[in-house]
Amino acid sequence: EVQLVQSGAEVKKPGESLRISCKGSGYSFTSYWISWVRQMPGKGLEWMGRIDPSDSYTNYSPSFQGHVTISADKSISTAYLQWSSLKASDTAMYYCAKIQPTRGMDVWGQGTTVTVSS
Amino acid sequence: QSVLTQPPSVSGAPGQRVTISCTGSSSNIGAGYDVHWYQQLPGTAPKLLIYGNSNRPSGVPDRFSGSKSGTSASLAITGLQAEDEADYYCQSYDSSLSGLFGGGTKLTVL
């Protein structure tokens, strides 16, 4: 079964750093891009960026460029989303999704809730 | 404000047909980029509903259909069922290959 399993919920303070993960299984991890999507409480989906796990080439939305870092470790089939200094406005659910070329994001992780509060 | 514009809400009675529009521009949908649609049931992760403008993944009922014309796309749902009550999102790309989502449409089954 093709699946993406994300790391668990996080509660952090403003200014702290964080890295959440997304582990792929059941398919060739390096053959498909992984995207990250934010959903703030009660709001819609926002595309943050994507990574090609085969060479770690990344493509960010202008809205998120410089605010987060997307990376991957193909040896363990895992993609990451990282913040160096969290803000309260980063409180959201974050999803990773496997991108099938021309076929959209066909497999989604279960989501990771990030809460940033003092 | 999303680059792809969707109506905030639509509604219909069981058995009826509803459509959800997704309006973009010549920089995204109109530039030839495919449109995909996702369904998000309450409290769950989004699910791919339509890919490549009009194609259904395996397991998606044929009550769901998609189309694209010019700078817009549409999702149609026929034979509405209570279980279709969800949020629906269109998605495409722009010329920098940055992904774009519509603002989402909440479907209420009356």
HADDOCK unambig.tbl for C-alpha pairs under 7 A between the chains (distance, minus, plus):
assign (segid A and resid 44 and name CA) (segid B and resid 103 and name CA) 5.72 0.50 0.50
assign (segid A and resid 44 and name CA) (segid B and resid 104 and name CA) 5.93 0.50 0.50
assign (segid A and resid 45 and name CA) (segid B and resid 101 and name CA) 6.46 0.50 0.50
assign (segid A and resid 46 and name CA) (segid B and resid 101 and name CA) 6.23 0.50 0.50
assign (segid A and resid 47 and name CA) (segid B and resid 99 and name CA) 5.65 0.50 0.50
assign (segid A and resid 47 and name CA) (segid B and resid 100 and name CA) 6.13 0.50 0.50
assign (segid A and resid 47 and name CA) (segid B and resid 101 and name CA) 6.72 0.50 0.50
assign (segid A and resid 59 and name CA) (segid B and resid 98 and name CA) 6.90 0.50 0.50
assign (segid A and resid 60 and name CA) (segid B and resid 98 and name CA) 6.64 0.50 0.50
assign (segid A and resid 61 and name CA) (segid B and resid 98 and name CA) 5.54 0.50 0.50
assign (segid A and resid 102 and name CA) (segid B and resid 34 and name CA) 6.97 0.50 0.50
assign (segid A and resid 102 and name CA) (segid B and resid 52 and name CA) 5.89 0.50 0.50
assign (segid A and resid 103 and name CA) (segid B and resid 51 and name CA) 4.98 0.50 0.50
assign (segid A and resid 103 and name CA) (segid B and resid 52 and name CA) 5.65 0.50 0.50
assign (segid A and resid 104 and name CA) (segid B and resid 36 and name CA) 5.92 0.50 0.50
assign (segid A and resid 104 and name CA) (segid B and resid 51 and name CA) 5.71 0.50 0.50
assign (segid A and resid 105 and name CA) (segid B and resid 48 and name CA) 6.53 0.50 0.50
assign (segid A and resid 106 and name CA) (segid B and resid 48 and name CA) 5.58 0.50 0.50
assign (segid A and resid 108 and name CA) (segid B and resid 45 and name CA) 6.80 0.50 0.50
assign (segid A and resid 110 and name CA) (segid B and resid 45 and name CA) 5.84 0.50 0.50
assign (segid A and resid 111 and name CA) (segid B and resid 45 and name CA) 6.70 0.50 0.50
